[in-house]
Amino acid sequence: MSTFFKSIPVRWRVMRRRRRSHRNTIEVLRQFNDHLLKDIGLNEPCSTDDPWL
């Protein structure tokens, strides 16, 4: 079996880990941004009875 085929599972795991890490980073930054906007009064909390907010 060639080295390329042996490395496919490893490459797949690395790609998956990078995607997950990127998603987590984006979510943390979004939450941090929301927190800062609420602190300065620009982002009001969403209404719970309005499905579009």
Secondary structure per residue as TSV (DSSP state, phi and psi in degrees):
chain	resnum	aa	ss	phi	psi
A	1	M	-	360.0	136.5
A	2	S	-	-74.5	163.5
A	3	T	H	-64.2	-34.2
A	4	F	H	-59.4	-46.4
A	5	F	H	-69.3	-28.8
A	6	K	H	-71.5	-29.0
A	7	S	H	-88.8	-7.9
A	8	I	H	-58.7	-48.6
A	9	P	H	-61.3	-36.0
A	10	V	H	-67.2	-43.7
A	11	R	H	-63.2	-40.0
A	12	W	H	-62.4	-43.4
A	13	R	H	-64.2	-41.0
A	14	V	H	-64.9	-44.6
A	15	M	H	-60.9	-43.3
A	16	R	H	-63.9	-42.5
A	17	R	H	-64.2	-41.4
A	18	R	H	-64.8	-42.4
A	19	R	H	-62.5	-43.8
A	20	R	H	-63.8	-42.5
A	21	S	H	-63.6	-41.2
A	22	H	H	-64.0	-43.9
A	23	R	H	-60.4	-43.7
A	24	N	H	-64.5	-40.1
A	25	T	H	-64.1	-43.2
A	26	I	H	-62.3	-42.9
A	27	E	H	-64.5	-42.4
A	28	V	H	-63.2	-44.2
A	29	L	H	-65.7	-36.3
A	30	R	H	-64.1	-44.2
A	31	Q	H	-65.4	-40.1
A	32	F	H	-64.0	-42.1
A	33	N	H	-63.0	-44.9
A	34	D	H	-59.3	-41.9
A	35	H	H	-62.3	-44.5
A	36	L	H	-65.7	-41.0
A	37	L	H	-65.2	-37.1
A	38	K	H	-66.6	-36.7
A	39	D	H	-62.1	-37.7
A	40	I	T	-94.0	1.3
A	41	G	T	86.2	14.7
A	42	L	-	-91.9	-19.3
A	43	N	S	-121.5	103.5
A	44	E	-	-78.5	149.6
A	45	P	-	-62.4	145.3
A	46	C	-	-71.7	147.5
A	47	S	-	-76.6	138.1
A	48	T	T	-77.6	-22.8
A	49	D	T	-91.6	-3.6
A	50	D	-	-103.0	111.3
A	51	P	T	-70.0	-14.1
A	52	W	T	-89.7	-7.7
A	53	L	-	-100.3	360.0
